[in-house]
Amino acid sequence: MDLAARLGLSVPLIQAPMAGTSTPALAASVSNAGALGSIAVGTLTPEAAVRDIAQVRAATDRAFNVNLFVHARCQPDPPREAAWIGALAPLFAEFDALPPATLETIYPTFAGNAEMLALLVDLAPPVVSFHFGLPDAGAIAALKSAGCLLLATATSLDEARAAGDAGIDAVVAQGWEAGGHRGMFDPAAPDDRLGTMALTRLLAARSRLPVIAAGGIMDGHGIRAALDLGAVAAQLGTAFVACPETAADQAYRAALASDAAHHTAMVHAISGRPARCLANRFTAFAETPNLPPVAPYPRAYHAGKALNAAAKAAGEDGFGAQWAGQGAPLSRPMPAAELVALLAEEFAAIR
Ligand SMILES: Cc1cc2nc3c(=O)[nH]c(=O)nc-3n(C[C@H](O)[C@H](O)[C@H](O)COP(=O)(O)O)c2cc1C
């Protein structure tokens, strides 16, 4: 499939959906500049999702992507969660704060979420993408009938094949280098930690779906390399974090521009699932010997967000979920439309 032609893109580039960081303004700017802009609604209420989709539509008449989290339904585990809260308690105490007494499932999965499915079928965004897993056959059929092109993250050939079997249209090959949450379907399963180069080539050669490469791609050279490996497009997240249109706070922008960008770490202490973050106090804490098992996702994130809020209130910015990929030192802060134009120019210059 010629993804760029199907979506009317002038450059084979997708701005990654980034829950908490991407915004409707970012997505619309990217789409207007000729790439595919994305919003992430995985952590939003249905009302907020409707609002964000409307905001994108009001600012562009081009294709855009709406992203959802399809993790397994969270099973609360009170003893494990109590132990995890206890492990974080000294950090809260440092900021004269108390940890939450109990943890909550701070957002639901899209799996079985009839309300979110109904609004998506109704609003029919041009592209819908899934992270952490696949929805059921009925949801996939309904979204396809509504005319949505469907994408899903895969971190392995097995996940890509499952996506193909389920009727997904193209797969996002997310390498170990990638910023943000690793999209593996089962975080408890063994992880071969394939890098973007090996995974992209493997999926291009062995899965029957068109492949979108993601992880550590920061410039036109990276996009060209992805296409040379057989990808139909590249998906870039970290490259867009420093755009003024994102919701990244000043501390996150400063960290991205600092030495921390050279030392990203894959941690699951922040949210309960592995995710790549700029080196900060939270990633250092995650290395503490003999920590109890982290609470399940996304209930651990309830504690992680509370700790960040308490730390920030006391002037400490080192507990943010400052997600970034290994290409972070190559970040170039500039408006999204300028970045898309620069990436397109660099890509076109390499033949
Ligand atoms: C700040 C941030 C937030 C992210 N949030 C999401 C998300 O909500 N949904 C998703 O599918 N991927 C998310 N990702 C992962 C991206 O889709 C993509 O795999 C990754 O950004 C590629 O690696 P790169 O950051 O090195 O470009 C996020 C990445 C970052 C950097």
The ligand as an SDF file (V2000), in Angstrom:
LIG
                    3D

 31 33  0  0  0  0  0  0  0  0999 V2000
    6.3170   11.7500   24.7440 C   0  0  0  0  0  0  0  0  0  0  0  0
    5.8990   10.4920   24.0560 C   0  0  0  0  0  0  0  0  0  0  0  0
    4.6200    9.9910   24.2680 C   0  0  0  0  0  0  0  0  0  0  0  0
    4.1910    8.8650   23.5670 C   0  0  0  0  0  0  0  0  0  0  0  0
    2.8850    8.4590   23.7080 N   0  0  0  0  0  0  0  0  0  0  0  0
    2.4050    7.5180   22.8550 C   0  0  0  0  0  0  0  0  0  0  0  0
    0.9970    7.2580   22.7900 C   0  0  0  0  0  0  0  0  0  0  0  0
    0.1980    7.8680   23.4970 O   0  0  0  0  0  0  0  0  0  0  0  0
    0.5700    6.3300   21.9050 N   0  0  0  0  0  0  0  0  0  0  0  0
    1.4410    5.6520   21.0710 C   0  0  0  0  0  0  0  0  0  0  0  0
    0.9980    4.8340   20.2670 O   0  0  0  0  0  0  0  0  0  0  0  0
    2.7610    5.8830   21.1260 N   0  0  0  0  0  0  0  0  0  0  0  0
    3.2530    6.8000   21.9770 C   0  0  0  0  0  0  0  0  0  0  0  0
    4.6020    7.0750   21.9890 N   0  0  0  0  0  0  0  0  0  0  0  0
    5.5150    6.2360   21.1720 C   0  0  0  0  0  0  0  0  0  0  0  0
    5.5150    6.6970   19.7170 C   0  0  0  0  0  0  0  0  0  0  0  0
    4.3630    6.2480   19.0590 O   0  0  0  0  0  0  0  0  0  0  0  0
    6.7210    6.1640   18.9330 C   0  0  0  0  0  0  0  0  0  0  0  0
    6.7720    4.7600   19.0120 O   0  0  0  0  0  0  0  0  0  0  0  0
    8.0310    6.7390   19.4100 C   0  0  0  0  0  0  0  0  0  0  0  0
    7.9220    8.1150   19.6750 O   0  0  0  0  0  0  0  0  0  0  0  0
    9.1170    6.5270   18.3650 C   0  0  0  0  0  0  0  0  0  0  0  0
   10.3830    6.7760   18.8950 O   0  0  0  0  0  0  0  0  0  0  0  0
   11.0640    8.2370   18.9430 P   0  0  0  0  0  0  0  0  0  0  0  0
   10.4310    8.9130   20.1020 O   0  0  0  0  0  0  0  0  0  0  0  0
   12.5020    7.9220   19.1540 O   0  0  0  0  0  0  0  0  0  0  0  0
   10.7570    8.9310   17.6520 O   0  0  0  0  0  0  0  0  0  0  0  0
    5.0740    8.1780   22.6900 C   0  0  0  0  0  0  0  0  0  0  0  0
    6.3760    8.6710   22.5120 C   0  0  0  0  0  0  0  0  0  0  0  0
    6.7890    9.8100   23.1770 C   0  0  0  0  0  0  0  0  0  0  0  0
    8.1850   10.3190   22.9340 C   0  0  0  0  0  0  0  0  0  0  0  0
  1  2  1  0
  2  3  1  0
  2 30  2  0
  3  4  2  0
  4  5  1  0
  4 28  1  0
  5  6  2  0
  6  7  1  0
  6 13  1  0
  7  8  2  0
  7  9  1  0
  9 10  1  0
 10 11  2  0
 10 12  1  0
 12 13  2  0
 13 14  1  0
 14 15  1  0
 14 28  1  0
 15 16  1  0
 16 17  1  0
 16 18  1  0
 18 19  1  0
 18 20  1  0
 20 21  1  0
 20 22  1  0
 22 23  1  0
 23 24  1  0
 24 25  2  0
 24 26  1  0
 24 27  1  0
 28 29  2  0
 29 30  1  0
 30 31  1  0
M  END
$$$$
